[in-house]
């Protein structure tokens, strides 16, 4: 039994215009559902390179014929015949069963469709060459009805269409029909003109390029347009010839000396007019019946682009006039519109030819020309320049980036092409901002790292993004910053809101793809806080864009961003927007709930703790979802675990809780600040003051100082201490009470005064005096991580840190490191800080 690869091996044949079978390649056939074609299809993949030789949907009404046990033949809808020749009978039977299954036919038949109802000539379909030729009626006025009937009757049969095509081409029938048209028009024979319209419509539906060459020739095309004016469905004949001759004027902005090129331009315009304006919409005709007409226009455009591109003198003159300051604005407008049309035609080129085309334009200075046009006040010229720029960026963003980097070495920020594009986007006069949307897409392509090149000696991503954030990002975000100075947007009209949403969409894209650069920009400019002001816009789509920006940041789950959000209390605008939205069940409500749900599900501990500690009173009243209840429960479970761990370690729960609620990064900063104290700062007053305080408050305590091993978290600080001279080293004081429980004096940060109660840890909710986050309003942020450092004098700093250190160092017991403590106790006392003893 043969294997599958041998069984399904086939040769694909196609019937050419000379009625001969062309070998289109050898491959393996299969049947599968193709999404693009919306149905079961026959697929043939080449056995040499795996490319698709055939992808043909099995139509329910197509007649498939099985011949000679290993051959399947059928006609496609767009007028060409195909055949699969199988290496083995088994493979042919297998595919034939699939075809019959789709069409609901019995596989025992040799043809899937009954064609008896067709004319008798169809019996020759298996042998096309044996079909009798079609004899055309005499081209006379009295025969127009018969001619129209004949032409319409042959269209359903591909073979008879071929025969009719040969008869028309051989007899020069089209020119004879056009002579009849002139007679009918002179005689005002409306019935004859209507018959001629139907006849020429059938000629178009024959879908033959050779006939189009005759129909669209310079000496016949206007007569054909005249025939198509007499559509029977119109009450009055159209006036297409008058429009093409008198209204449509060809503007020769640069003299074209190549007559062939000139004729091709005229012909393409007229044929395009016939396809787009004169002929009925494609849905009126059978599917793909006018494919050759589309191809005729396509190849004409390719020829036009190639001929212009080869004419170096023409293009050089065009760009010279386009960039010349002396050029009249009307002439410049015509030049830029011609260039736009030229670039539109270039979309028909193959990738290799298009690459050559845009390189030619680049060498001639197309980007410099666009830069000049964008600096003008003419709206129509700017729109054309943007279209050209769009074509270039879509094809080769790297070429544009290279130009921008090169001009950045000699141009100011205001004159850079990319900044001109951004300003054009910002200042779009269209109320719907159609141009701005287009430009936003262009900018997105330019800053997309996915299409940036990387070579051994140059990384385009690093170079261009650094340039963009340094020279252009401030231009992009300027409208957003200008509109969010206060607690509410300064301008809240629709156009401003639409622009803000476009800018936010780009920034959200940057957050997702530009990890390093956008992170620095957000922190340095406090960008998220300004964006969240837009939550108070009366336009819901802008508020949702702002929320989406924050959601994208949180979705990255980076500690760097999380600390920024907590320190800046940046959940507060979100909670306020949630409260202001009230009980309305809308998209904003759902989006905010989803944001908190994400924090809960991903168990982002720092954000979870911040939300519960700072905002749970506002959120726990929402009971129609369990998000906030679960968030609070998760926080309480976390705190309970910390307490249990503290009790197991034998450390007082208050200290353990306080230890975990402080930010390790903050402690690092405090240690650094202590070791960087100026040598002239006198700390003696502070230590004596504390000693007196301890004596008066706790007469039974012994105040002494021990050298405590520092937590592993502070290893870098230990190293720094050991690097200091001996006279600068000192250990923080520790309180020991051998006859009573340990007493910890906890000082409020930045004040130097003792806590009123040991049950109120510093910075806990409800504690007064928590400073605002940078750039925020005067609303206090009750979370300890929200408070930035406030300015202090050197003595105050020393007092603060000296007061904090007992609490920080005394949090973890080190039972196995007594020997280290004894060794450090033997060290000489520091000259900078005095030991305290009673």
C-alpha angles and dihedrals in degrees: 000000000000120000122245096258093055094040093055097041109125144168116228118218131186126194109238129210091267089059092251126128114247119205106234097183146287123271147125122288128216138163121230143147110271114202094204092055093038095226151055110303142184112244126192117188121194114251090216105053105000093245119148111260095176136016108174126165114226100239117207092229102039116114110234116189126201112208134181092355094276103053131082117186131184143152122244121224093250094062110267131112123229134193135190115205110197125210090218135030092230092062092048091051091049095053091041090057090052091051092048090047092056092047094041094241134140109258090222091075122092095213125038100208130053108235099173089109090063120089118286091257089072090077085078094058092104088059107035095183091057093059111109117250120254116250111213119219118247111280098248136132092246091054098051091099091052092045092051091049092050095048092050094047097056097052097086092057118068092201095051090046087058091050092049090050091054091048094050093046095046098048097044084238097161094063090048090052091050090053088055088050091059090049093049092047092049090048092042088233098170095178091053091048091052090051090050090052090055091045093053092044087057090049089055089049091055082075096210122152093208090059091047089054088058096041095048098044115125093251095050110030096085091050090051090050087051092053090051090054090073099071107166090219092062120084091215131023115262121241102229096140091054091051095048094046102040112016104037105068124185111226111210098200091173117027110256111213095180104092093192090057091048092052092047091053092051093046094049092051093050095046090048088052091052092050097043102034114017105039118070118258114287092250089072091064131060115275113282092359091131098041092117091055089055090048091050091057092042095055092043089058091048090053092048093052092046094050093048092046091053091051098083093175092056095052094042091054091046095055093041091057093041093058097036113113090213094059113115114247093237091053091045089052091053091047094052092045090051090050090050091052089047091054091046090056089049090067087077092063124102114255094258093050091044090053090054090046096054092043088056091051091047092053090050091054105256094156092052089050091052089050090055093047093050089055092059128086097232108115095198093051091048091052091051091047090051091052091052091046089050092055091050096047093047091053100039118005090168091062090054093046090051090052092049093050091048095051090045088072092064107021133078119240092258092057098048115118094229091051091049088053091050092048090049088054092048094047098044107147095203108109089219091045092230092158092046091055090052092049092047088058090050092051090048090056091049095052096039108117090202092076097040119112126232123199133174094261102029136038111201093193095058095041099046098040091050088051093047095051092045100043108021114022093080090056091052096048097039095096091049094051092045091053098047103052093114133042090273132039110278091219121028105172120132097257093051090046091050091051091048090053091052092050091048091050090056092046091050088052088052092051089054098045108022103058101167104034098043091045092058091044094051093050097042094047096035083232099168092058090054092046092052090059085074089067085082093058116120088226108086094203091061093048089050091050090053091048091047089054091055091043090054090052093049090045090065088065093211118159089217092063093039093056089048092052093047096045091048095045087231094163089069096079089048093051091046090052089049091052093045090052088060119182095337110131101216141128094278091053092050094045093053092047089049090053092056091041089056091051088052098045094046089046095226094182100194093051093041092053092045094051093048096043095045108028112017093105089062094042106040091071087070104092103158086088127037094221098104095038089052091045091054092045091051090050092050091049089052092050091047091053090051091051092049091050090049093052092048090053090051094242121132109263093231092058093043091050091047090048093055096043093057119087113245089213090057090053090051089054092049093050089049090050092051094051091047093057114133113259090234094060108113112218096170094094091055095050094046090048090052091047091053090046092053092048094051097043101036111026092168094056126098111219113208140146126241130181105241124199108247123235116264086250089071098049092121089054092050089054090050092051092051090052091056121092115267093251091060097049119099138152126231116258119259127196119228125186113183097185101036138035118288113274120212120194107208115197124203110249114259097007108073092218126120122257115261093224132018088221093067109071117203115280094009119150111288097022111133127234101039106155123232123258117255113284094005130122124262092273106120119238109221095200117101092221091058096066118095122202114281120212116271137173117256092255092050090050091052092047091049095050094042088052093048098047099076090057094046099046098039095060100090127049119221104194094169097052102067091118090060091051092051091051092050092046088062093059119110115266116258120254090219099057127032125224116244121221137153 
